[in-house]
Amino acid sequence: MPSTSTILVVEDDAIVRMLIVDVLEELEFQVLEAADAGEALTVVQDTAQVIDLMMTDVGLPDMDGKQLATKVRELRATLPILFASGYAENIDVPAGMQVIAKPFSIDQLRDKVKSML
């Protein structure tokens, strides 16, 4: 059964972003991409764009993932946010946000995303 959920992937490393997008599309999610927080905010500010989950790297070049999450929550207060980090044990996240540790398997990503949607 195809998913109608749309996930915004925010990742500055083009190869990592491509891999995450490919996996999510293989899992039949609709995927939007952003290379940095500025691009992500542009997508989120588009009120016509449906987004069911945002997955963001913690270490972005223009602002970190937690700063981005704060700005996104000002626009979409209930949007679930998934942080991806190589330092997951050091991240304290607010309600409605979760963390997945890099590197993660396809199964871990699938299970985490589905649990949040």
N, CA, C and O atoms as CSV, one atom per row, in Angstrom:
chain,resi,resn,atom,element,x,y,z
A,1,MET,N,N,0.841,-1.177,0.000
A,1,MET,CA,C,0.000,0.000,0.000
A,1,MET,C,C,0.889,1.244,0.000
A,1,MET,O,O,1.669,1.428,0.934
A,2,PRO,N,N,0.797,2.091,-1.004
A,2,PRO,CA,C,1.631,3.284,-1.071
A,2,PRO,C,C,1.290,4.277,0.038
A,2,PRO,O,O,0.132,4.434,0.426
A,3,SER,N,N,2.321,4.934,0.530
A,3,SER,CA,C,2.143,5.945,1.569
A,3,SER,C,C,1.822,7.283,0.919
A,3,SER,O,O,2.288,7.583,-0.180
A,4,THR,N,N,1.033,8.065,1.603
A,4,THR,CA,C,0.774,9.420,1.120
A,4,THR,C,C,1.503,10.431,1.992
A,4,THR,O,O,1.319,11.638,1.830
A,5,SER,N,N,2.325,9.950,2.912
A,5,SER,CA,C,3.054,10.843,3.808
A,5,SER,C,C,4.212,11.509,3.076
A,5,SER,O,O,4.905,10.883,2.273
A,6,THR,N,N,4.405,12.795,3.372
A,6,THR,CA,C,5.485,13.569,2.768
A,6,THR,C,C,6.519,13.912,3.830
A,6,THR,O,O,6.185,14.413,4.903
A,7,ILE,N,N,7.779,13.634,3.512
A,7,ILE,CA,C,8.877,13.871,4.434
A,7,ILE,C,C,9.831,14.893,3.819
A,7,ILE,O,O,10.254,14.757,2.671
A,8,LEU,N,N,10.158,15.912,4.601
A,8,LEU,CA,C,11.163,16.892,4.199
A,8,LEU,C,C,12.499,16.449,4.794
A,8,LEU,O,O,12.642,16.340,6.011
A,9,VAL,N,N,13.472,16.195,3.918
A,9,VAL,CA,C,14.805,15.774,4.341
A,9,VAL,C,C,15.755,16.966,4.226
A,9,VAL,O,O,15.927,17.529,3.145
A,10,VAL,N,N,16.369,17.342,5.346
A,10,VAL,CA,C,17.307,18.464,5.388
A,10,VAL,C,C,18.682,17.903,5.729
A,10,VAL,O,O,18.924,17.456,6.850
A,11,GLU,N,N,19.577,17.935,4.747
A,11,GLU,CA,C,20.922,17.351,4.918
A,11,GLU,C,C,21.875,18.085,3.987
A,11,GLU,O,O,21.634,18.165,2.782
A,12,ASP,N,N,22.965,18.625,4.548
A,12,ASP,CA,C,23.896,19.397,3.729
A,12,ASP,C,C,24.843,18.537,2.910
A,12,ASP,O,O,25.371,19.004,1.900
A,13,ASP,N,N,25.073,17.301,3.313
A,13,ASP,CA,C,25.933,16.401,2.544
A,13,ASP,C,C,25.101,15.781,1.417
A,13,ASP,O,O,24.185,14.998,1.671
A,14,ALA,N,N,25.427,16.138,0.178
A,14,ALA,CA,C,24.609,15.730,-0.977
A,14,ALA,C,C,24.498,14.212,-1.109
A,14,ALA,O,O,23.434,13.704,-1.460
A,15,ILE,N,N,25.564,13.493,-0.838
A,15,ILE,CA,C,25.534,12.030,-0.977
A,15,ILE,C,C,24.649,11.418,0.101
A,15,ILE,O,O,23.834,10.542,-0.185
A,16,VAL,N,N,24.807,11.875,1.331
A,16,VAL,CA,C,23.971,11.367,2.424
A,16,VAL,C,C,22.500,11.692,2.146
A,16,VAL,O,O,21.630,10.841,2.329
A,17,ARG,N,N,22.223,12.928,1.702
A,17,ARG,CA,C,20.847,13.328,1.387
A,17,ARG,C,C,20.265,12.428,0.297
A,17,ARG,O,O,19.127,11.972,0.407
A,18,MET,N,N,21.050,12.175,-0.756
A,18,MET,CA,C,20.583,11.332,-1.848
A,18,MET,C,C,20.251,9.920,-1.342
A,18,MET,O,O,19.237,9.341,-1.733
A,19,LEU,N,N,21.102,9.376,-0.481
A,19,LEU,CA,C,20.857,8.035,0.046
A,19,LEU,C,C,19.583,7.985,0.891
A,19,LEU,O,O,18.778,7.063,0.755
A,20,ILE,N,N,19.405,8.975,1.757
A,20,ILE,CA,C,18.205,9.017,2.602
A,20,ILE,C,C,16.958,9.162,1.738
A,20,ILE,O,O,15.964,8.470,1.955
A,21,VAL,N,N,17.012,10.062,0.758
A,21,VAL,CA,C,15.869,10.262,-0.141
A,21,VAL,C,C,15.556,8.977,-0.895
A,21,VAL,O,O,14.394,8.587,-0.999
A,22,ASP,N,N,16.589,8.312,-1.425
A,22,ASP,CA,C,16.370,7.060,-2.159
A,22,ASP,C,C,15.695,6.009,-1.286
A,22,ASP,O,O,14.770,5.330,-1.730
A,23,VAL,N,N,16.161,5.876,-0.036
A,23,VAL,CA,C,15.579,4.888,0.887
A,23,VAL,C,C,14.118,5.232,1.168
A,23,VAL,O,O,13.251,4.361,1.105
A,24,LEU,N,N,13.846,6.491,1.476
A,24,LEU,CA,C,12.467,6.888,1.792
A,24,LEU,C,C,11.546,6.716,0.589
A,24,LEU,O,O,10.399,6.297,0.741
A,25,GLU,N,N,12.037,7.034,-0.600
A,25,GLU,CA,C,11.220,6.824,-1.804
A,25,GLU,C,C,10.991,5.339,-2.050
A,25,GLU,O,O,9.908,4.942,-2.479
A,26,GLU,N,N,11.995,4.522,-1.784
A,26,GLU,CA,C,11.849,3.070,-1.916
A,26,GLU,C,C,10.787,2.550,-0.943
A,26,GLU,O,O,10.090,1.576,-1.228
A,27,LEU,N,N,10.679,3.215,0.205
A,27,LEU,CA,C,9.661,2.860,1.198
A,27,LEU,C,C,8.303,3.503,0.873
A,27,LEU,O,O,7.356,3.411,1.653
A,28,GLU,N,N,8.232,4.150,-0.288
A,28,GLU,CA,C,7.002,4.729,-0.860
A,28,GLU,C,C,6.514,5.987,-0.153
A,28,GLU,O,O,5.312,6.248,-0.103
A,29,PHE,N,N,7.450,6.772,0.397
A,29,PHE,CA,C,7.109,8.080,0.924
A,29,PHE,C,C,7.339,9.120,-0.167
A,29,PHE,O,O,8.174,8.933,-1.052
A,30,GLN,N,N,6.590,10.215,-0.092
A,30,GLN,CA,C,6.871,11.374,-0.924
A,30,GLN,C,C,7.986,12.132,-0.213
A,30,GLN,O,O,7.945,12.282,1.008
A,31,VAL,N,N,8.977,12.609,-0.954
A,31,VAL,CA,C,10.121,13.240,-0.305
A,31,VAL,C,C,10.418,14.605,-0.920
A,31,VAL,O,O,10.452,14.769,-2.139
A,32,LEU,N,N,10.632,15.575,-0.037
A,32,LEU,CA,C,11.111,16.904,-0.414
A,32,LEU,C,C,12.527,17.015,0.127
A,32,LEU,O,O,12.846,16.428,1.161
A,33,GLU,N,N,13.389,17.772,-0.573
A,33,GLU,CA,C,14.782,17.880,-0.158
A,33,GLU,C,C,15.184,19.320,0.090
A,33,GLU,O,O,14.694,20.242,-0.563
A,34,ALA,N,N,16.085,19.496,1.047
A,34,ALA,CA,C,16.698,20.802,1.303
A,34,ALA,C,C,18.147,20.564,1.706
A,34,ALA,O,O,18.443,19.667,2.496
A,35,ALA,N,N,19.049,21.382,1.153
A,35,ALA,CA,C,20.476,21.232,1.428
A,35,ALA,C,C,20.911,21.997,2.673
A,35,ALA,O,O,22.002,21.777,3.199
A,36,ASP,N,N,20.042,22.904,3.142
A,36,ASP,CA,C,20.389,23.677,4.338
A,36,ASP,C,C,19.112,24.201,4.985
A,36,ASP,O,O,18.011,24.010,4.469
A,37,ALA,N,N,19.280,24.862,6.120
A,37,ALA,CA,C,18.127,25.351,6.873
A,37,ALA,C,C,17.342,26.404,6.086
A,37,ALA,O,O,16.113,26.441,6.154
A,38,GLY,N,N,18.040,27.249,5.349
A,38,GLY,CA,C,17.356,28.275,4.556
A,38,GLY,C,C,16.403,27.671,3.540
A,38,GLY,O,O,15.264,28.118,3.405
A,39,GLU,N,N,16.873,26.645,2.817
A,39,GLU,CA,C,16.006,25.958,1.854
A,39,GLU,C,C,14.834,25.291,2.572
A,39,GLU,O,O,13.700,25.329,2.095
A,40,ALA,N,N,15.117,24.689,3.707
A,40,ALA,CA,C,14.065,24.008,4.456
A,40,ALA,C,C,12.986,24.993,4.891
A,40,ALA,O,O,11.795,24.701,4.783
A,41,LEU,N,N,13.397,26.147,5.379
A,41,LEU,CA,C,12.419,27.149,5.816
A,41,LEU,C,C,11.569,27.649,4.656
A,41,LEU,O,O,10.381,27.925,4.827
A,42,THR,N,N,12.171,27.766,3.481
A,42,THR,CA,C,11.404,28.167,2.297
A,42,THR,C,C,10.309,27.146,2.003
A,42,THR,O,O,9.175,27.519,1.703
A,43,VAL,N,N,10.644,25.866,2.087
A,43,VAL,CA,C,9.658,24.808,1.849
A,43,VAL,C,C,8.570,24.851,2.914
A,43,VAL,O,O,7.384,24.770,2.596
A,44,VAL,N,N,8.968,24.978,4.168
A,44,VAL,CA,C,8.012,24.976,5.283
A,44,VAL,C,C,7.089,26.192,5.215
A,44,VAL,O,O,5.911,26.094,5.561
A,45,GLN,N,N,7.612,27.332,4.774
A,45,GLN,CA,C,6.807,28.558,4.681
A,45,GLN,C,C,5.768,28.495,3.570
A,45,GLN,O,O,4.824,29.286,3.563
A,46,ASP,N,N,5.928,27.566,2.634
A,46,ASP,CA,C,4.946,27.382,1.562
A,46,ASP,C,C,3.719,26.711,2.176
A,46,ASP,O,O,3.692,25.492,2.349
A,47,THR,N,N,2.714,27.503,2.499
A,47,THR,CA,C,1.561,26.977,3.228
A,47,THR,C,C,0.778,25.938,2.444
A,47,THR,O,O,0.009,25.175,3.027
A,48,ALA,N,N,0.963,25.898,1.134
A,48,ALA,CA,C,0.261,24.904,0.323
A,48,ALA,C,C,0.968,23.545,0.361
A,48,ALA,O,O,0.374,22.529,-0.001
A,49,GLN,N,N,2.215,23.522,0.792
A,49,GLN,CA,C,2.998,22.290,0.789
A,49,GLN,C,C,2.690,21.449,2.023
A,49,GLN,O,O,2.894,21.882,3.157
A,50,VAL,N,N,2.198,20.246,1.779
A,50,VAL,CA,C,1.931,19.312,2.873
A,50,VAL,C,C,3.255,18.674,3.289
A,50,VAL,O,O,4.009,18.176,2.453
A,51,ILE,N,N,3.521,18.699,4.585
A,51,ILE,CA,C,4.696,18.029,5.147
A,51,ILE,C,C,4.224,17.280,6.391
A,51,ILE,O,O,3.639,17.871,7.299
A,52,ASP,N,N,4.483,15.981,6.422
A,52,ASP,CA,C,4.047,15.161,7.552
A,52,ASP,C,C,5.155,14.920,8.576
A,52,ASP,O,O,4.882,14.584,9.728
A,53,LEU,N,N,6.418,15.096,8.143
A,53,LEU,CA,C,7.564,14.864,9.015
A,53,LEU,C,C,8.763,15.591,8.424
A,53,LEU,O,O,8.948,15.607,7.207
A,54,MET,N,N,9.576,16.191,9.284
A,54,MET,CA,C,10.836,16.750,8.828
A,54,MET,C,C,11.960,15.949,9.458
A,54,MET,O,O,11.993,15.751,10.672
A,55,MET,N,N,12.878,15.490,8.622
A,55,MET,CA,C,14.077,14.800,9.086
A,55,MET,C,C,15.252,15.723,8.803
A,55,MET,O,O,15.495,16.084,7.651
A,56,THR,N,N,15.978,16.104,9.838
A,56,THR,CA,C,17.082,17.045,9.656
A,56,THR,C,C,18.360,16.570,10.318
A,56,THR,O,O,18.355,15.975,11.395
A,57,ASP,N,N,19.455,16.858,9.629
A,57,ASP,CA,C,20.766,16.661,10.224
A,57,ASP,C,C,20.901,17.673,11.349
A,57,ASP,O,O,20.335,18.764,11.272
A,58,VAL,N,N,21.638,17.330,12.385
A,58,VAL,CA,C,21.853,18.271,13.477
A,58,VAL,C,C,22.883,19.321,13.068
A,58,VAL,O,O,22.721,20.502,13.375
A,59,GLY,N,N,23.936,18.900,12.380
A,59,GLY,CA,C,25.009,19.813,12.001
A,59,GLY,C,C,24.826,20.370,10.607
A,59,GLY,O,O,25.312,19.792,9.635
A,60,LEU,N,N,24.130,21.489,10.501
A,60,LEU,CA,C,23.926,22.157,9.216
A,60,LEU,C,C,24.831,23.390,9.161
A,60,LEU,O,O,25.193,23.932,10.204
A,61,PRO,N,N,25.201,23.840,7.952
A,61,PRO,CA,C,26.145,24.944,7.851
A,61,PRO,C,C,25.608,26.313,8.258
A,61,PRO,O,O,26.364,27.123,8.794
A,62,ASP,N,N,24.345,26.594,8.024
A,62,ASP,CA,C,23.831,27.944,8.273
A,62,ASP,C,C,23.185,28.114,9.645
A,62,ASP,O,O,23.217,29.208,10.208
A,63,MET,N,N,22.615,27.078,10.174
A,63,MET,CA,C,22.111,27.049,11.549
A,63,MET,C,C,21.982,25.576,11.909
A,63,MET,O,O,21.780,24.740,11.029
A,64,ASP,N,N,22.096,25.254,13.180
A,64,ASP,CA,C,22.035,23.827,13.507
A,64,ASP,C,C,20.597,23.318,13.464
A,64,ASP,O,O,19.645,24.097,13.416
A,65,GLY,N,N,20.466,22.005,13.484
A,65,GLY,CA,C,19.154,21.383,13.353
A,65,GLY,C,C,18.169,21.778,14.439
A,65,GLY,O,O,16.970,21.889,14.184
A,66,LYS,N,N,18.669,21.989,15.651
A,66,LYS,CA,C,17.771,22.387,16.739
A,66,LYS,C,C,17.247,23.804,16.531
A,66,LYS,O,O,16.082,24.079,16.818
A,67,GLN,N,N,18.094,24.706,16.036
A,67,GLN,CA,C,17.641,26.066,15.719
A,67,GLN,C,C,16.598,26.020,14.599
A,67,GLN,O,O,15.585,26.717,14.647
A,68,LEU,N,N,16.868,25.187,13.593
A,68,LEU,CA,C,15.914,25.020,12.502
A,68,LEU,C,C,14.588,24.498,13.040
A,68,LEU,O,O,13.526,24.999,12.670
A,69,ALA,N,N,14.644,23.503,13.906
A,69,ALA,CA,C,13.422,22.926,14.466
A,69,ALA,C,C,12.602,23.978,15.201
A,69,ALA,O,O,11.375,23.994,15.100
A,70,THR,N,N,13.271,24.853,15.939
A,70,THR,CA,C,12.583,25.917,16.670
A,70,THR,C,C,11.845,26.837,15.692
A,70,THR,O,O,10.688,27.190,15.920
A,71,LYS,N,N,12.515,27.219,14.607
A,71,LYS,CA,C,11.889,28.098,13.613
A,71,LYS,C,C,10.736,27.396,12.889
A,71,LYS,O,O,9.700,28.003,12.620
A,72,VAL,N,N,10.930,26.112,12.580
A,72,VAL,CA,C,9.883,25.343,11.900
A,72,VAL,C,C,8.658,25.212,12.797
A,72,VAL,O,O,7.528,25.327,12.323
A,73,ARG,N,N,8.871,24.973,14.086
A,73,ARG,CA,C,7.758,24.828,15.017
A,73,ARG,C,C,6.979,26.137,15.193
A,73,ARG,O,O,5.805,26.107,15.560
A,74,GLU,N,N,7.617,27.280,14.937
A,74,GLU,CA,C,6.891,28.552,14.965
A,74,GLU,C,C,5.894,28.619,13.814
A,74,GLU,O,O,4.861,29.281,13.916
A,75,LEU,N,N,6.205,27.932,12.721
A,75,LEU,CA,C,5.345,27.928,11.531
A,75,LEU,C,C,4.363,26.754,11.530
A,75,LEU,O,O,3.218,26.889,11.099
A,76,ARG,N,N,4.821,25.620,12.010
A,76,ARG,CA,C,4.011,24.390,12.038
A,76,ARG,C,C,4.216,23.729,13.396
A,76,ARG,O,O,5.087,22.878,13.572
A,77,ALA,N,N,3.404,24.139,14.333
A,77,ALA,CA,C,3.607,23.806,15.743
A,77,ALA,C,C,3.605,22.308,16.054
A,77,ALA,O,O,4.245,21.883,17.016
A,78,THR,N,N,2.905,21.512,15.266
A,78,THR,CA,C,2.781,20.094,15.596
A,78,THR,C,C,3.588,19.179,14.667
A,78,THR,O,O,3.475,17.957,14.762
A,79,LEU,N,N,4.392,19.748,13.780
A,79,LEU,CA,C,5.144,18.927,12.830
A,79,LEU,C,C,6.143,18.033,13.570
A,79,LEU,O,O,6.987,18.534,14.313
A,80,PRO,N,N,6.053,16.714,13.373
A,80,PRO,CA,C,7.046,15.827,13.977
A,80,PRO,C,C,8.420,16.081,13.339
A,80,PRO,O,O,8.524,16.279,12.128
A,81,ILE,N,N,9.461,16.071,14.165
A,81,ILE,CA,C,10.811,16.335,13.675
A,81,ILE,C,C,11.733,15.215,14.136
A,81,ILE,O,O,11.768,14.854,15.313
A,82,LEU,N,N,12.478,14.676,13.177
A,82,LEU,CA,C,13.439,13.609,13.435
A,82,LEU,C,C,14.838,14.155,13.175
A,82,LEU,O,O,15.152,14.575,12.061
A,83,PHE,N,N,15.677,14.147,14.212
A,83,PHE,CA,C,17.064,14.574,14.066
A,83,PHE,C,C,17.920,13.366,13.722
A,83,PHE,O,O,17.748,12.291,14.296
A,84,ALA,N,N,18.838,13.546,12.789
A,84,ALA,CA,C,19.826,12.513,12.478
A,84,ALA,C,C,21.174,13.041,12.938
A,84,ALA,O,O,21.581,14.142,12.565
A,85,SER,N,N,21.870,12.245,13.756
A,85,SER,CA,C,23.130,12.731,14.308
A,85,SER,C,C,24.079,11.594,14.606
A,85,SER,O,O,23.669,10.507,15.014
A,86,GLY,N,N,25.352,11.862,14.396
A,86,GLY,CA,C,26.388,10.925,14.793
A,86,GLY,C,C,26.652,10.998,16.288
A,86,GLY,O,O,27.393,10.183,16.839
A,87,TYR,N,N,26.038,11.985,16.942
A,87,TYR,CA,C,26.232,12.198,18.374
A,87,TYR,C,C,24.891,12.162,19.090
A,87,TYR,O,O,24.612,13.009,19.938
A,88,ALA,N,N,24.065,11.185,18.750
A,88,ALA,CA,C,22.683,11.125,19.234
A,88,ALA,C,C,22.572,11.119,20.751
A,88,ALA,O,O,21.602,11.645,21.299
A,89,GLU,N,N,23.540,10.537,21.435
A,89,GLU,CA,C,23.424,10.458,22.889
A,89,GLU,C,C,23.567,11.826,23.559
A,89,GLU,O,O,23.232,11.978,24.734
A,90,ASN,N,N,24.060,12.813,22.825
A,90,ASN,CA,C,24.267,14.145,23.399
A,90,ASN,C,C,23.139,15.122,23.089
A,90,ASN,O,O,23.246,16.304,23.414
A,91,ILE,N,N,22.069,14.654,22.470
A,91,ILE,CA,C,21.014,15.561,22.038
A,91,ILE,C,C,19.804,15.455,22.952
A,91,ILE,O,O,19.265,14.370,23.167
A,92,ASP,N,N,19.388,16.586,23.481
A,92,ASP,CA,C,18.179,16.678,24.290
A,92,ASP,C,C,17.108,17.295,23.400
A,92,ASP,O,O,17.252,18.434,22.956
A,93,VAL,N,N,16.036,16.555,23.137
A,93,VAL,CA,C,15.033,17.050,22.198
A,93,VAL,C,C,13.677,17.269,22.873
A,93,VAL,O,O,13.291,16.517,23.769
A,94,PRO,N,N,12.961,18.308,22.432
A,94,PRO,CA,C,11.628,18.596,22.968
A,94,PRO,C,C,10.592,17.549,22.532
A,94,PRO,O,O,10.866,16.693,21.690
A,95,ALA,N,N,9.420,17.640,23.117
A,95,ALA,CA,C,8.313,16.746,22.773
A,95,ALA,C,C,8.010,16.809,21.281
A,95,ALA,O,O,8.100,17.872,20.667
A,96,GLY,N,N,7.650,15.670,20.705
A,96,GLY,CA,C,7.310,15.607,19.285
A,96,GLY,C,C,8.523,15.507,18.382
A,96,GLY,O,O,8.401,15.480,17.157
A,97,MET,N,N,9.705,15.450,19.002
A,97,MET,CA,C,10.943,15.323,18.236
A,97,MET,C,C,11.686,14.094,18.729
A,97,MET,O,O,11.674,13.779,19.919
A,98,GLN,N,N,12.334,13.402,17.794
A,98,GLN,CA,C,13.100,12.219,18.157
A,98,GLN,C,C,14.442,12.260,17.441
A,98,GLN,O,O,14.676,13.105,16.577
A,99,VAL,N,N,15.321,11.330,17.816
A,99,VAL,CA,C,16.667,11.272,17.268
A,99,VAL,C,C,16.929,9.877,16.714
A,99,VAL,O,O,16.521,8.877,17.304
A,100,ILE,N,N,17.616,9.822,15.574
A,100,ILE,CA,C,18.130,8.559,15.054
A,100,ILE,C,C,19.635,8.737,14.899
A,100,ILE,O,O,20.102,9.737,14.354
A,101,ALA,N,N,20.384,7.755,15.386
A,101,ALA,CA,C,21.842,7.844,15.375
A,101,ALA,C,C,22.398,7.429,14.020
A,101,ALA,O,O,22.009,6.405,13.460
A,102,LYS,N,N,23.320,8.248,13.500
A,102,LYS,CA,C,24.045,7.890,12.279
A,102,LYS,C,C,25.250,7.050,12.679
A,102,LYS,O,O,25.860,7.328,13.712
A,103,PRO,N,N,25.612,6.051,11.916
A,103,PRO,CA,C,24.874,5.550,10.753
A,103,PRO,C,C,23.692,4.694,11.194
A,103,PRO,O,O,23.742,4.042,12.236
A,104,PHE,N,N,22.634,4.703,10.395
A,104,PHE,CA,C,21.454,3.907,10.705
A,104,PHE,C,C,21.151,2.995,9.531
A,104,PHE,O,O,21.521,3.275,8.390
A,105,SER,N,N,20.470,1.895,9.835
A,105,SER,CA,C,20.102,0.944,8.785
A,105,SER,C,C,18.783,1.376,8.139
A,105,SER,O,O,18.062,2.220,8.670
A,106,ILE,N,N,18.494,0.793,7.011
A,106,ILE,CA,C,17.221,1.060,6.335
A,106,ILE,C,C,16.065,0.677,7.256
A,106,ILE,O,O,15.073,1.400,7.352
A,107,ASP,N,N,16.196,-0.452,7.925
A,107,ASP,CA,C,15.136,-0.901,8.836
A,107,ASP,C,C,14.950,0.068,9.998
A,107,ASP,O,O,13.819,0.362,10.383
A,108,GLN,N,N,16.055,0.566,10.561
A,108,GLN,CA,C,15.944,1.531,11.659
A,108,GLN,C,C,15.252,2.807,11.197
A,108,GLN,O,O,14.402,3.350,11.904
A,109,LEU,N,N,15.618,3.284,10.011
A,109,LEU,CA,C,15.000,4.500,9.475
A,109,LEU,C,C,13.515,4.274,9.232
A,109,LEU,O,O,12.688,5.094,9.631
A,110,ARG,N,N,13.175,3.173,8.585
A,110,ARG,CA,C,11.769,2.853,8.316
A,110,ARG,C,C,10.964,2.798,9.606
A,110,ARG,O,O,9.896,3.403,9.701
A,111,ASP,N,N,11.472,2.078,10.592
A,111,ASP,CA,C,10.728,1.912,11.844
A,111,ASP,C,C,10.570,3.235,12.579
A,111,ASP,O,O,9.499,3.513,13.118
A,112,LYS,N,N,11.615,4.056,12.612
A,112,LYS,CA,C,11.553,5.334,13.307
A,112,LYS,C,C,10.551,6.265,12.623
A,112,LYS,O,O,9.723,6.886,13.288
A,113,VAL,N,N,10.627,6.359,11.302
A,113,VAL,CA,C,9.714,7.237,10.558
A,113,VAL,C,C,8.269,6.783,10.737
A,113,VAL,O,O,7.388,7.598,11.011
A,114,LYS,N,N,8.029,5.493,10.582
A,114,LYS,CA,C,6.646,5.009,10.708
A,114,LYS,C,C,6.108,5.213,12.121
A,114,LYS,O,O,4.916,5.470,12.293
A,115,SER,N,N,6.961,5.103,13.128
A,115,SER,CA,C,6.493,5.305,14.503
A,115,SER,C,C,6.130,6.762,14.756
A,115,SER,O,O,5.303,7.054,15.620
A,116,MET,N,N,6.740,7.674,14.014
A,116,MET,CA,C,6.488,9.103,14.222
A,116,MET,C,C,5.297,9.621,13.425
A,116,MET,O,O,4.749,10.676,13.745
A,117,LEU,N,N,4.897,8.897,12.405
A,117,LEU,CA,C,3.789,9.376,11.544
A,117,LEU,C,C,2.433,8.960,12.062
A,117,LEU,O,O,1.414,9.284,11.453
